[in-house]
Amino acid sequence: MFYITDSIDLRALEDAQLTMLVVDLEALKELMRDEDIESRVMRSINAKVLSDLLGVEIKAGLRPLKKSELKKGDQVLVLIAKWLHDKISAYLLLALI
């Protein structure tokens, strides 16, 4: 499963073996192409930013991602957003479980 979120409790990843990747946007889109994507984005503005960046509809207002849901082979894309003067700087972090 490929999860997308803007909020993650790091305890959800505490026992996981992680591989962190820094990928460009085009590589990320390629990684997502054949994946089942599940949105766990909590804020509507972040869902819009992700939708615009990724070129797919990302819905907001869903439940947060929990540790019990993660399985080996899952991928978690986390939006880390910083607001400055009404503009967003977005950073995407991809964790492979």
ABEGO torsion letter per residue (X at the ends): XBBBBABBBAAAAAABBBBBBBBBAAAAAAAAAABBBBBABABAAAAAAAAAAAGBBBBBGBBBBBAAABBBGBBBBBBBBBBBGGBBBBBBBBBBX
